[in-house]
């Protein structure tokens, strides 16, 4: 059961989905290869358009979207940078392996 009232709406929705999910990543990759500042501008424009649509649908979801974006882009990285100062180097069996050089001896067959 579709929420679209006509086959035209379904075709428009499918066309938009193909543009966003299939062609969008290729366009973003090309924009990033051409210019980093253009890539940042496209990313900001994408977030702002998503915010505008979300605020138009529901203001509470829009505020939640703003908070999620702020936490992901500002609060979490700053928190990780802050707690990095308190990191201790602990050597235990759970740490990553450190490769060592050993001489390989020829063993009789």
Secondary structure, DSSP 8 states (H G I E B T S, - for coil): --S-SSHHHHHHHHHHHIIIIIIHHHHHHHHHHH-HHHHHHHHHHHHHHHHHHHHHH-HHHHHHHHHHHHIIIIIHHHHHHHHGGG-----STTS--------------
